[in-house]
Amino acid sequence: MPEENQKLEEKQKEEIEESEEEKKQEEEKNKSEEIEETTEIEEIEEKLKETGLEEVEETSKEPEEEIPTEERYITVPLRKVKKTAINKRSKKAIKIIKEHLRKHLKREVKISRSLNQEIWKRGNKPPSKIKVKVEMTPEEAKAYPEK
C-alpha cells in the first residue's frame, strides 16, 4: 500500500510539472505574438512617415449633431365644424387645425398621418376639440395627436 501511494504521488507531481511547463510554453507564445503585433504596428507607422502621411488615429463614429427640436402642446377647438354640412365635417376639421396652428405658430405645419386618422376615426363626425403635439425643427413643423 505505501508503495502504491508513493507511485500515485509521483504521478501527480509529474502531471503538475507537465501542466506548469505547458503554461510556460503558452505564455511564451503569447509574448511572441504580442511582440509580432507591436512590430507590425511600428512597421505601418514607419511606412506612413515615409510616405508623408500622418498617423491615423482611431476615431469612433461621432453621432451626428441632433437638430434642435421644439415641442409645443396646443388644444385646437373644432366647434366651427358643426356649422358645415355633415358630409364635409372631417375635411373642414383638418383645414381648421392647419389654420389654427398657422395662426399660433406663425409657420406652415404638416398634419401627421396619425392625427389625420384621429380626426377621421369616427367618419365625418370629428371631435369638438383635439390636443395636438407640434414638433418644430428649423426646416419644418409637424403635428401629432397628444397621447
C-alpha positions in Angstrom: 0.0 0.0 0.0 2.6 2.6 0.9 4.3 1.8 -2.4 1.1 2.5 -4.3 0.6 5.8 -2.5 4.2 6.8 -3.4 3.6 5.9 -7.1 0.3 8.0 -7.1 2.1 10.9 -5.5 4.9 10.7 -8.1 2.4 10.6 -11.0 0.6 13.6 -9.6 3.9 15.5 -9.3 4.8 14.7 -12.8 1.4 15.8 -14.1 1.7 19.1 -12.2 5.2 19.7 -13.6 3.9 18.9 -17.2 1.0 21.3 -16.8 3.3 24.0 -15.5 5.6 23.5 -18.5 2.6 23.8 -20.8 1.6 27.0 -19.2 5.1 28.5 -19.6 5.1 27.5 -23.3 1.7 29.2 -23.8 2.9 32.3 -22.1 6.0 32.4 -24.3 3.8 32.0 -27.4 1.5 34.9 -26.2 4.5 37.1 -25.6 5.9 36.3 -29.0 2.6 37.1 -30.7 2.4 40.4 -28.8 5.9 41.3 -30.0 4.9 40.5 -33.6 1.8 42.7 -33.3 3.8 45.6 -32.0 6.4 45.2 -34.7 3.7 45.2 -37.3 2.2 48.4 -35.9 5.6 50.0 -35.8 6.3 49.0 -39.5 3.0 50.5 -40.5 3.8 53.8 -38.7 7.2 53.9 -40.4 5.6 53.4 -43.8 3.2 56.2 -43.1 6.0 58.5 -42.0 8.0 57.7 -45.2 5.1 58.4 -47.5 4.5 61.7 -45.7 1.1 60.7 -44.3 0.4 61.5 -40.7 -0.7 58.9 -38.2 -4.3 58.0 -38.5 -5.9 57.9 -35.1 -8.8 55.5 -34.4 -11.9 57.6 -34.2 -15.2 56.3 -33.2 -18.1 57.4 -35.3 -19.3 60.7 -33.8 -23.0 60.9 -33.6 -24.4 63.4 -36.0 -25.4 66.7 -34.5 -29.0 66.5 -33.4 -31.3 69.0 -35.0 -32.8 71.1 -32.2 -36.5 70.4 -32.0 -39.1 72.3 -30.0 -42.3 70.6 -28.8 -45.5 72.5 -28.1 -48.9 71.2 -27.0 -51.9 73.1 -28.3 -55.6 72.4 -27.9 -57.4 73.2 -31.2 -61.1 73.9 -30.8 -63.2 72.4 -33.6 -66.6 73.9 -32.7 -66.8 75.7 -36.1 -67.1 72.3 -37.8 -70.6 71.9 -36.5 -71.7 74.7 -38.9 -70.7 72.8 -42.0 -72.5 70.1 -43.8 -72.3 66.7 -42.2 -70.5 65.0 -45.1 -67.8 67.7 -45.1 -67.0 68.0 -41.4 -63.8 65.9 -41.1 -62.3 67.6 -44.2 -63.2 71.0 -42.7 -61.7 70.0 -39.3 -58.3 69.3 -41.0 -58.4 72.8 -42.6 -59.3 74.4 -39.2 -56.4 72.6 -37.5 -54.0 73.8 -40.1 -55.3 77.3 -39.9 -55.2 77.4 -36.1 -51.6 76.1 -36.0 -50.5 78.5 -38.7 -52.0 81.4 -36.8 -50.4 80.5 -33.4 -47.0 79.2 -34.6 -46.5 81.7 -37.5 -45.5 79.0 -39.9 -46.9 76.2 -42.0 -47.5 72.9 -40.2 -47.8 69.4 -41.7 -50.6 67.2 -40.4 -49.2 63.7 -39.5 -50.9 60.6 -40.7 -51.8 59.6 -37.1 -53.5 63.0 -36.5 -55.4 62.6 -39.7 -56.6 59.1 -38.6 -57.6 60.5 -35.2 -59.9 63.1 -36.9 -61.4 60.6 -39.4 -61.8 57.8 -36.8 -65.5 58.4 -36.4 -66.1 59.1 -40.0 -67.4 62.5 -40.8 -68.1 63.3 -37.1 -64.8 64.8 -35.8 -64.3 65.6 -32.1 -65.3 69.1 -30.8 -61.6 69.8 -29.7 -58.3 68.0 -30.0 -55.0 68.2 -28.2 -52.1 68.4 -30.7 -48.3 68.0 -30.1 -46.3 70.0 -32.5 -42.6 69.2 -33.2 -40.8 72.0 -34.8 -37.4 72.0 -36.4 -35.8 74.8 -38.3 -37.0 73.3 -41.6 -40.5 72.1 -40.8 -43.2 71.6 -38.2 -45.3 68.5 -37.8 -48.5 68.0 -35.8 -49.3 64.7 -33.9 -52.2 63.8 -31.7 -51.3 64.0 -28.0 -51.3 60.7 -26.3 
